[in-house]
Amino acid sequence: MSWLTVSEIVRNFGLVIGGAIGGIVGLYLAWKRATASTRQADAALQQANLALQQAQLARRVHVAELFNGAVGQLTHEKLEVKLGAIYTLRQIARDFPDLSEPTLELLTTYLRESVGAYGDREPPVDVREIMNILNDRSVAP
């Protein structure tokens, strides 16, 4: 075997080994990059979930404030304020199914406790609106 043949064998062997080592290093670096990307994606997803939970909580707090304000306005002397409270409660019942039953119960109690006998007269507008809401099946749970 000549020196040239041995040299070519060693060179080819070195190229194969070098290529294999390069491939292994490349695979390792790709794996590290994929792992880092996965961790970043997980962190971004957790942040998005947290932001969604915070937004939902803020919305619930806002609805609770609307609900409490509307309850306080049901007995207001001005008809416009009462109607605004009634319509707010109707919308809360529609938009939040878990609050629908308590809202409708509140309106029912309001009618029962604060409405007098009208005889042949037509009930006031606020009472009629509450009766319409209670009869509307799209609001009921």
Secondary structure, DSSP 8 states (H G I E B T S, - for coil): --HHHHHHHHHHHHHHHHHHHHHHHHHHHHHHHHHHHHHHHHHHHHHHHHHHHHHHHHHHHHHHHHHHHHHHHTT-SSHHHHHHHHHHHHHHHHH-HHHHHHHHHHHHHHHHHH----TTS---HHHHHHHHHHH-TTT--
